[in-house]
Amino acid sequence: MDILTLAVISIAGFLLGILGAIIGSTLLVLVPLLNFLGLPIHTALGTGKMSVLSRELIPIFEFKKHNLISLKTIMPFTIAGVVFSFLGTNIILSLSEKIVTIIIGLFMVIISFIILLNHDIGLKEGKIKSPGSASAFSLVSGALIGFYQGIFGGGANVFIIFAFVIIFGNTFLKAVANSKIPNLIFTVASLSIFVANGYIKWDFAVPLMIATAIGAYFGAKLAIKKGNKFIRILFVGLVAAMAIKLLFFG
C-alpha cells in the first residue's frame, strides 16, 4: 500500500468513525471507497465490515459509563438478528438488486416522514404499552434487520435505531447506545463468512480499524454532549440522503 492510499483510508476511517459512533451506516460510503481504491467488491465489503467492529466496540464503553445501554431490552432482538445475519450472508436473494434497492429506499422515505410528522418521537422516553408485543416485535425486527445486515449491512444501523425508538420508546441517544451491541454481534456473525473465504484485505483493514476506533471515541462523546435533538437532525438527514441515492441513483 502506498502512503497516499494509507492517508485516504486513515482520514476516511477517522471521519466515518465519528459519524458511525452516532448513527452508523458508514459502509454506504466506505465500501464504494475501498472498491475505488482497487479492492474487489466482496473484499471491499469484508474489509469495510472489519471497521464496523471498532466503530461499535469503542462507543459501547462510553455509553455504558452513562447508563445508556439496557441489555434486557436488546437481548431478544440480538438473538434473532445473529441467526438471520448468518443466514443472510449465505443466502442469495431471489429478488433482483434493483428491486431490493427500491424497497429499502421506500422504507427510508417512510421512516423520514414518521419522524418528521411526530415532533416528540425520540426526544423523550416513551412507555412500552405491552411487554409481550414489544418482545414479539423485537424478535421479528431483529430477524429482518439481522438478515439484511448479513447480506450487505449498509444502512442497517438506521433500521436498528428506528426499531428501538418505535418499539421500546427509546430516545435517540439511548437508541444509538442500545444499537451498538446488536450491530457489533451481527457484524461478527457475518464477518466469519468473509474471513473464512479470504475476503479481508488485512493491510487495509488494520489501519482502517485503528482510525475508525479513534474517530468513534470522539463521536460517542459528541453524541452524549449534543443529545437527542442533534442526533435526530443527523438521523433524518442521513435517512433522506439514503432514500434519494437508492431511489434515484441506484
C-alpha contacts under 8 A as a table, 3 or more apart, distances in Angstrom:
res1	aa1	res2	aa2	distance
1	M	5	T	6.45
1	M	6	L	6.72
1	M	203	D	7.44
1	M	204	F	7.99
2	D	5	T	5.50
2	D	6	L	6.38
3	I	6	L	5.03
3	I	7	A	6.09
4	L	7	A	5.05
4	L	8	V	6.20
5	T	8	V	5.09
5	T	9	I	6.14
5	T	37	L	7.50
6	L	9	I	5.18
6	L	10	S	6.03
6	L	204	F	7.72
6	L	207	P	7.58
7	A	10	S	5.12
7	A	11	I	6.06
8	V	11	I	5.34
8	V	12	A	5.97
9	I	12	A	5.19
9	I	13	G	5.87
9	I	204	F	7.48
9	I	207	P	7.40
9	I	208	L	5.92
10	S	13	G	5.06
10	S	14	F	6.14
10	S	207	P	6.37
10	S	208	L	5.74
10	S	211	A	5.31
10	S	212	T	7.81
11	I	14	F	5.18
11	I	15	L	6.23
11	I	211	A	7.23
12	A	15	L	5.30
12	A	16	L	5.87
12	A	30	L	7.82
13	G	16	L	5.21
13	G	17	G	5.75
13	G	51	S	7.73
13	G	208	L	5.35
13	G	209	M	7.17
13	G	210	I	7.95
13	G	211	A	5.00
13	G	212	T	4.43
13	G	215	G	7.25
14	F	17	G	4.99
14	F	18	I	6.51
14	F	211	A	4.71
14	F	212	T	4.74
14	F	213	A	7.44
14	F	214	I	6.32
14	F	215	G	4.34
14	F	216	A	7.48
15	L	18	I	5.31
15	L	19	L	6.54
15	L	212	T	7.50
15	L	215	G	6.08
16	L	19	L	5.01
16	L	20	G	5.57
16	L	26	T	5.94
16	L	212	T	6.68
16	L	215	G	7.07
16	L	216	A	7.97
17	G	20	G	4.90
17	G	21	A	5.96
17	G	26	T	7.88
17	G	55	R	5.66
17	G	211	A	7.40
17	G	212	T	4.30
17	G	213	A	6.39
17	G	214	I	7.10
17	G	215	G	4.22
17	G	216	A	4.29
17	G	217	Y	7.88
17	G	219	G	6.86
18	I	21	A	5.48
18	I	22	I	6.91
18	I	212	T	7.65
18	I	215	G	4.51
18	I	216	A	4.73
18	I	217	Y	7.32
18	I	218	F	6.13
18	I	219	G	3.95
18	I	220	A	7.38
19	L	22	I	5.43
19	L	23	I	6.24
19	L	24	G	6.49
19	L	26	T	7.52
19	L	216	A	7.53
19	L	219	G	6.34
20	G	23	I	5.28
20	G	24	G	3.66
20	G	25	S	6.36
20	G	26	T	5.79
20	G	55	R	6.25
20	G	56	E	7.88
20	G	216	A	6.69
20	G	219	G	7.47
21	A	24	G	5.97
21	A	55	R	6.02
21	A	56	E	6.59
21	A	59	P	6.26
21	A	215	G	7.94
21	A	216	A	4.90
21	A	217	Y	7.55
21	A	219	G	5.17
21	A	220	A	5.45
21	A	223	A	7.95
22	I	176	V	6.52
22	I	219	G	6.10
22	I	220	A	6.31
22	I	223	A	5.88
22	I	231	I	7.00
23	I	157	N	6.76
23	I	158	V	6.89
23	I	161	I	7.96
23	I	176	V	6.63
23	I	231	I	7.52
23	I	234	L	7.54
23	I	235	F	6.47
24	G	155	G	7.33
24	G	157	N	5.44
24	G	158	V	7.19
25	S	28	L	6.06
25	S	153	G	7.74
25	S	154	G	5.35
25	S	155	G	4.38
25	S	156	A	6.53
25	S	157	N	5.80
25	S	158	V	6.93
26	T	29	V	5.64
26	T	30	L	6.01
26	T	154	G	6.94
26	T	155	G	7.68
27	L	30	L	4.70
27	L	31	V	5.39
27	L	45	L	7.75
27	L	48	G	6.32
27	L	49	K	7.33
27	L	153	G	7.09
27	L	154	G	4.92
27	L	155	G	7.51
28	L	31	V	6.25
28	L	32	P	7.21
28	L	154	G	4.99
28	L	155	G	6.82
29	V	32	P	5.90
29	V	33	L	6.35
30	L	33	L	5.02
30	L	34	L	6.13
30	L	48	G	6.24
31	V	34	L	5.23
31	V	35	N	6.10
31	V	41	I	7.51
31	V	44	A	5.39
31	V	45	L	5.55
31	V	48	G	5.96
32	P	35	N	4.98
32	P	36	F	6.04
32	P	44	A	7.69
33	L	36	F	5.01
33	L	37	L	6.29
34	L	37	L	4.97
34	L	38	G	6.62
34	L	39	L	5.76
34	L	44	A	5.31
34	L	48	G	7.68
35	N	38	G	5.31
35	N	39	L	4.68
35	N	40	P	5.89
35	N	41	I	5.78
35	N	44	A	5.61
36	F	39	L	7.12
39	L	43	T	5.96
39	L	44	A	5.36
39	L	201	K	7.99
40	P	43	T	5.31
40	P	44	A	5.93
41	I	44	A	4.92
41	I	45	L	6.09
42	H	45	L	5.10
42	H	46	G	6.19
42	H	199	Y	6.22
43	T	46	G	5.04
43	T	47	T	5.87
43	T	194	F	7.99
43	T	198	G	7.98
43	T	199	Y	4.36
43	T	200	I	5.48
43	T	201	K	6.56
44	A	47	T	5.19
44	A	48	G	5.87
44	A	199	Y	7.82
44	A	200	I	7.64
44	A	201	K	7.86
45	L	48	G	5.05
45	L	49	K	6.13
45	L	152	F	7.62
46	G	49	K	5.15
46	G	50	M	6.60
46	G	191	L	6.70
46	G	194	F	5.59
46	G	195	V	7.53
46	G	199	Y	5.53
46	G	200	I	5.36
47	T	50	M	5.23
47	T	51	S	7.13
47	T	199	Y	7.16
47	T	200	I	4.86
47	T	201	K	5.87
47	T	202	W	7.42
47	T	204	F	7.21
47	T	205	A	5.45
48	G	51	S	5.48
48	G	52	V	6.95
48	G	205	A	7.32
49	K	52	V	5.04
49	K	53	L	7.07
49	K	187	T	6.78
49	K	191	L	6.92
50	M	53	L	5.55
50	M	54	S	7.58
50	M	191	L	7.51
50	M	205	A	6.31
50	M	209	M	6.69
51	S	54	S	5.57
51	S	55	R	6.13
51	S	205	A	6.86
51	S	208	L	6.10
51	S	209	M	4.53
51	S	212	T	6.33
52	V	55	R	4.72
52	V	56	E	6.02
52	V	184	L	7.24
52	V	187	T	7.22
52	V	209	M	7.80
53	L	56	E	5.52
53	L	57	L	5.91
53	L	184	L	5.97
53	L	187	T	7.11
53	L	188	V	7.58
53	L	209	M	7.61
54	S	57	L	5.01
54	S	58	I	5.91
54	S	209	M	5.82
54	S	210	I	7.46
54	S	212	T	6.34
54	S	213	A	4.92
54	S	216	A	7.60
55	R	58	I	6.34
55	R	59	P	7.25
55	R	209	M	7.76
55	R	212	T	5.80
55	R	213	A	5.64
55	R	215	G	7.99
55	R	216	A	5.44
56	E	59	P	5.89
56	E	60	I	6.61
56	E	180	K	5.23
56	E	181	I	7.25
56	E	183	N	7.26
56	E	184	L	5.78
56	E	216	A	7.65
57	L	60	I	5.41
57	L	61	F	7.39
57	L	180	K	7.23
57	L	181	I	7.72
57	L	184	L	6.89
58	I	61	F	5.98
58	I	62	E	7.19
58	I	213	A	6.20
58	I	216	A	6.38
58	I	217	Y	5.99
59	P	62	E	5.07
59	P	63	F	6.02
59	P	177	A	7.77
59	P	180	K	7.55
59	P	216	A	6.27
59	P	217	Y	5.97
59	P	219	G	7.88
59	P	220	A	5.32
60	I	63	F	5.24
60	I	64	K	5.87
60	I	177	A	6.93
60	I	180	K	6.35
60	I	181	I	7.22
61	F	64	K	5.09
61	F	65	K	6.32
62	E	65	K	5.34
62	E	66	H	6.95
62	E	217	Y	7.76
62	E	220	A	6.63
62	E	221	K	7.29
63	F	66	H	5.31
63	F	67	N	6.50
63	F	68	L	5.49
63	F	69	I	6.62
63	F	177	A	5.86
63	F	220	A	7.27
63	F	224	I	7.93
64	K	67	N	4.97
64	K	68	L	5.84
64	K	69	I	5.77
65	K	68	L	7.75
67	N	70	S	7.87
68	L	173	L	7.84
68	L	174	K	5.38
68	L	177	A	5.96
68	L	178	N	7.20
69	I	174	K	6.83
69	I	177	A	5.67
69	I	178	N	5.06
70	S	73	T	5.41
70	S	74	I	6.71
70	S	178	N	6.51
71	L	74	I	5.37
71	L	75	M	6.05
71	L	178	N	7.88
72	K	75	M	5.76
73	T	76	P	7.51
73	T	77	F	8.00
73	T	168	F	7.68
74	I	77	F	5.32
74	I	78	T	5.97
74	I	138	S	7.95
74	I	178	N	6.81
74	I	182	P	7.15
75	M	78	T	5.07
75	M	79	I	6.10
76	P	79	I	5.30
76	P	80	A	6.30
76	P	135	S	6.76
76	P	138	S	6.21
76	P	139	L	5.52
76	P	142	G	7.59
77	F	80	A	5.52
77	F	81	G	6.07
77	F	138	S	4.86
77	F	139	L	4.96
77	F	140	V	7.69
77	F	141	S	6.95
77	F	142	G	4.31
77	F	143	A	7.31
77	F	182	P	7.47
78	T	81	G	4.94
78	T	82	V	6.05
78	T	142	G	6.15
78	T	181	I	7.97
78	T	182	P	4.93
78	T	185	I	7.52
78	T	186	F	7.63
79	I	82	V	5.35
79	I	83	V	6.68
79	I	139	L	7.85
79	I	142	G	7.63
80	A	83	V	5.53
80	A	84	F	6.44
80	A	139	L	5.57
80	A	140	V	7.44
80	A	142	G	5.30
80	A	143	A	4.75
80	A	146	G	7.34
81	G	84	F	5.23
81	G	85	S	5.70
81	G	139	L	7.82
81	G	142	G	4.48
81	G	143	A	4.46
81	G	144	L	7.18
81	G	145	I	6.54
81	G	146	G	3.94
81	G	147	F	6.81
81	G	182	P	7.53
81	G	186	F	6.43
82	V	85	S	5.07
82	V	86	F	6.33
82	V	143	A	7.72
82	V	146	G	6.16
82	V	185	I	6.73
82	V	186	F	5.21
82	V	189	A	6.27
83	V	86	F	5.49
83	V	87	L	6.50
83	V	143	A	7.36
83	V	146	G	7.52
84	F	87	L	4.81
84	F	88	G	5.85
84	F	143	A	5.39
84	F	144	L	7.24
84	F	146	G	5.24
84	F	147	F	4.52
84	F	150	G	7.36
85	S	88	G	5.03
85	S	89	T	6.38
85	S	143	A	7.63
85	S	145	I	7.86
85	S	146	G	4.28
85	S	147	F	4.35
85	S	148	Y	6.96
85	S	149	Q	5.93
85	S	150	G	4.14
85	S	151	I	7.46
85	S	186	F	5.87
85	S	187	T	7.92
85	S	189	A	6.49
85	S	190	S	5.96
86	F	89	T	5.40
86	F	90	N	6.74
86	F	147	F	7.32
86	F	150	G	6.03
86	F	186	F	7.96
86	F	189	A	5.63
86	F	190	S	5.46
87	L	90	N	5.26
87	L	91	I	6.07
87	L	147	F	6.56
87	L	150	G	7.11
88	G	91	I	5.30
88	G	92	I	7.67
88	G	146	G	7.55
88	G	147	F	4.49
88	G	148	Y	6.40
88	G	149	Q	7.37
88	G	150	G	4.54
88	G	151	I	4.94
89	T	147	F	7.64
89	T	150	G	4.53
89	T	151	I	4.87
89	T	190	S	5.97
89	T	193	I	7.12
90	N	151	I	7.93
90	N	193	I	7.93
91	I	151	I	7.91
93	L	96	S	7.38
95	L	99	I	6.39
95	L	100	V	6.56
96	S	99	I	5.40
96	S	100	V	6.42
97	E	100	V	5.17
97	E	101	T	6.10
98	K	101	T	5.10
98	K	102	I	6.31
98	K	250	G	7.18
99	I	102	I	5.16
99	I	103	I	6.22
100	V	103	I	5.13
100	V	104	I	6.22
101	T	104	I	5.31
101	T	105	G	6.12
101	T	246	L	5.77
101	T	247	L	7.18
101	T	250	G	6.73
102	I	105	G	5.01
102	I	106	L	6.17
102	I	246	L	6.37
102	I	247	L	5.59
102	I	250	G	7.99
103	I	106	L	5.19
103	I	107	F	6.33
104	I	107	F	5.05
104	I	108	M	6.35
104	I	243	A	7.76
104	I	246	L	7.46
105	G	108	M	5.07
105	G	109	V	6.47
105	G	242	M	6.90
105	G	243	A	4.45
105	G	244	I	7.34
105	G	245	K	7.92
105	G	246	L	5.16
105	G	247	L	5.50
106	L	109	V	5.05
106	L	110	I	6.31
106	L	243	A	6.80
106	L	247	L	7.54
107	F	110	I	5.06
107	F	111	I	6.14
107	F	243	A	7.97
108	M	111	I	5.10
108	M	112	S	6.19
108	M	239	V	5.59
108	M	240	A	6.77
108	M	242	M	6.99
108	M	243	A	5.26
109	V	112	S	5.16
109	V	113	F	6.36
109	V	239	V	7.43
109	V	240	A	6.70
109	V	243	A	5.92
110	I	113	F	5.24
110	I	114	I	6.18
111	I	114	I	5.16
111	I	115	I	6.29
111	I	162	F	7.72
111	I	239	V	7.57
112	S	115	I	5.37
112	S	116	L	6.11
112	S	236	V	5.89
112	S	239	V	6.45
112	S	240	A	6.53
113	F	116	L	5.09
113	F	117	L	5.85
114	I	117	L	5.37
114	I	118	N	6.23
115	I	118	N	5.26
115	I	119	H	6.85
115	I	121	I	6.44
115	I	236	V	7.57
116	L	119	H	6.13
118	N	121	I	5.51
120	D	123	L	5.39
120	D	124	K	6.60
121	I	124	K	6.82
121	I	165	V	7.48
121	I	171	T	7.55
122	G	125	E	7.04
122	G	165	V	5.82
122	G	169	G	7.14
122	G	170	N	6.19
122	G	171	T	4.05
122	G	172	F	4.77
122	G	228	N	7.06
122	G	232	R	7.43
123	L	171	T	5.17
123	L	172	F	6.47
123	L	228	N	5.60
123	L	229	K	6.70
124	K	170	N	7.51
124	K	171	T	5.47
125	E	169	G	5.60
125	E	170	N	5.35
125	E	171	T	5.30
126	G	168	F	7.10
126	G	169	G	4.00
126	G	170	N	6.36
126	G	171	T	7.74
127	K	168	F	7.16
127	K	169	G	5.90
128	I	131	P	6.35
128	I	134	A	7.18
128	I	167	I	7.42
128	I	168	F	5.81
128	I	169	G	6.63
130	S	133	S	5.32
130	S	134	A	6.13
131	P	134	A	4.99
131	P	135	S	6.18
132	G	135	S	5.23
132	G	136	A	6.35
133	S	136	A	5.06
133	S	137	F	6.10
134	A	137	F	5.17
134	A	138	S	5.91
134	A	167	I	5.92
134	A	168	F	6.96
135	S	138	S	4.90
135	S	139	L	6.24
136	A	139	L	5.23
136	A	140	V	6.33
137	F	140	V	5.12
137	F	141	S	5.89
137	F	167	I	7.10
138	S	141	S	5.30
138	S	142	G	5.79
138	S	163	A	7.89
138	S	167	I	7.17
139	L	142	G	5.10
139	L	143	A	6.13
140	V	143	A	5.19
140	V	144	L	6.32
141	S	144	L	5.16
141	S	145	I	5.96
141	S	163	A	7.15
142	G	145	I	5.30
142	G	146	G	5.72
142	G	160	I	7.95
143	A	146	G	5.13
143	A	147	F	6.07
144	L	147	F	5.20
144	L	148	Y	6.37
145	I	148	Y	5.09
145	I	149	Q	5.99
145	I	156	A	6.47
145	I	159	F	6.88
145	I	160	I	7.10
146	G	149	Q	4.95
146	G	150	G	6.12
146	G	186	F	6.26
147	F	150	G	5.16
147	F	151	I	6.51
148	Y	151	I	5.19
148	Y	152	F	6.25
148	Y	153	G	6.12
148	Y	156	A	7.03
149	Q	152	F	5.36
149	Q	153	G	3.72
149	Q	154	G	7.28
149	Q	156	A	5.77
149	Q	186	F	6.95
149	Q	187	T	7.42
149	Q	190	S	7.74
150	G	153	G	6.25
150	G	186	F	7.23
150	G	187	T	7.39
150	G	189	A	7.85
150	G	190	S	5.16
153	G	156	A	5.12
153	G	157	N	7.98
154	G	157	N	7.86
155	G	158	V	5.42
155	G	159	F	7.13
156	A	159	F	5.33
156	A	160	I	6.43
157	N	160	I	4.91
157	N	161	I	6.07
157	N	179	S	7.04
157	N	183	N	7.06
158	V	161	I	5.36
158	V	162	F	6.11
158	V	235	F	7.60
158	V	239	V	7.39
159	F	162	F	5.10
159	F	163	A	5.99
160	I	163	A	5.10
160	I	164	F	6.35
160	I	175	A	8.00
160	I	179	S	6.02
161	I	164	F	5.28
161	I	165	V	6.27
161	I	172	F	7.31
161	I	175	A	5.16
161	I	176	V	5.80
161	I	178	N	7.99
161	I	179	S	6.06
162	F	165	V	5.12
162	F	166	I	6.13
162	F	175	A	7.68
163	A	166	I	5.21
163	A	167	I	5.66
163	A	168	F	7.77
164	F	167	I	5.29
164	F	168	F	5.27
164	F	169	G	6.62
164	F	170	N	5.84
164	F	175	A	5.44
164	F	178	N	7.79
164	F	179	S	7.86
165	V	168	F	5.86
165	V	169	G	4.77
165	V	170	N	4.50
165	V	171	T	6.19
165	V	172	F	6.64
165	V	175	A	6.05
166	I	169	G	5.49
166	I	170	N	7.42
170	N	173	L	7.80
170	N	174	K	5.68
170	N	175	A	5.39
171	T	174	K	5.24
171	T	175	A	5.98
171	T	228	N	6.67
172	F	175	A	4.99
172	F	176	V	6.07
172	F	228	N	5.29
172	F	231	I	6.43
172	F	232	R	6.53
173	L	176	V	5.19
173	L	177	A	6.31
173	L	223	A	7.06
173	L	224	I	7.19
173	L	227	G	6.24
173	L	228	N	5.39
173	L	231	I	6.93
174	K	177	A	4.97
174	K	178	N	6.02
175	A	178	N	5.05
175	A	179	S	5.97
176	V	179	S	5.14
176	V	180	K	6.81
177	A	180	K	5.73
178	N	181	I	6.52
178	N	182	P	7.70
179	S	182	P	5.82
179	S	183	N	6.04
180	K	183	N	5.32
180	K	184	L	5.97
181	I	184	L	5.10
181	I	185	I	6.21
182	P	185	I	5.12
182	P	186	F	5.94
183	N	186	F	5.00
183	N	187	T	6.06
184	L	187	T	5.18
184	L	188	V	6.34
185	I	188	V	5.07
185	I	189	A	6.25
186	F	189	A	5.21
186	F	190	S	6.23
187	T	190	S	5.06
187	T	191	L	5.82
188	V	191	L	5.04
188	V	192	S	6.35
189	A	192	S	5.71
189	A	193	I	7.75
190	S	193	I	5.95
190	S	194	F	7.18
191	L	194	F	5.02
191	L	195	V	6.05
192	S	195	V	5.24
192	S	196	A	6.05
193	I	196	A	5.12
193	I	197	N	6.25
194	F	197	N	5.26
194	F	198	G	6.21
194	F	199	Y	5.02
194	F	200	I	6.80
195	V	198	G	5.13
195	V	199	Y	5.85
195	V	200	I	6.12
196	A	199	Y	7.76
200	I	205	A	7.21
201	K	204	F	5.52
201	K	205	A	6.00
202	W	205	A	4.68
202	W	206	V	5.95
203	D	206	V	5.94
203	D	207	P	7.20
204	F	207	P	6.13
204	F	208	L	6.18
205	A	208	L	5.07
205	A	209	M	5.98
206	V	209	M	5.21
206	V	210	I	6.35
207	P	210	I	5.10
207	P	211	A	6.11
208	L	211	A	5.26
208	L	212	T	6.00
209	M	212	T	5.07
209	M	213	A	6.02
210	I	213	A	5.15
210	I	214	I	6.46
211	A	214	I	5.31
211	A	215	G	6.32
212	T	215	G	5.06
212	T	216	A	5.91
213	A	216	A	5.02
213	A	217	Y	6.25
214	I	217	Y	5.30
214	I	218	F	6.80
215	G	218	F	5.40
215	G	219	G	6.07
216	A	219	G	4.78
216	A	220	A	6.04
217	Y	220	A	5.45
217	Y	221	K	6.61
218	F	221	K	5.19
218	F	222	L	6.16
219	G	222	L	4.98
219	G	223	A	6.18
220	A	223	A	5.13
220	A	224	I	6.37
221	K	224	I	5.26
221	K	225	K	6.13
222	L	225	K	5.06
222	L	226	K	5.95
223	A	226	K	5.36
223	A	227	G	5.74
223	A	230	F	7.72
223	A	231	I	6.89
224	I	227	G	5.41
226	K	229	K	7.56
226	K	230	F	5.77
226	K	231	I	7.67
227	G	230	F	5.80
227	G	231	I	6.48
228	N	231	I	5.10
228	N	232	R	5.94
229	K	232	R	5.01
229	K	233	I	6.31
230	F	233	I	5.32
230	F	234	L	6.43
231	I	234	L	5.12
231	I	235	F	5.89
232	R	235	F	4.99
232	R	236	V	6.13
233	I	236	V	5.39
233	I	237	G	6.08
234	L	237	G	5.07
234	L	238	L	6.04
235	F	238	L	5.21
235	F	239	V	6.14
236	V	239	V	5.10
236	V	240	A	6.02
237	G	240	A	5.24
237	G	241	A	6.14
238	L	241	A	5.11
238	L	242	M	6.08
239	V	242	M	5.09
239	V	243	A	6.12
240	A	243	A	5.08
240	A	244	I	6.28
241	A	244	I	5.25
241	A	245	K	6.20
242	M	245	K	5.14
242	M	246	L	6.01
243	A	246	L	5.28
243	A	247	L	5.93
244	I	247	L	5.39
244	I	248	F	5.72
244	I	249	F	7.28
245	K	248	F	5.57
245	K	249	F	4.92
245	K	250	G	6.27
246	L	249	F	5.79
246	L	250	G	4.76
247	L	250	G	6.06
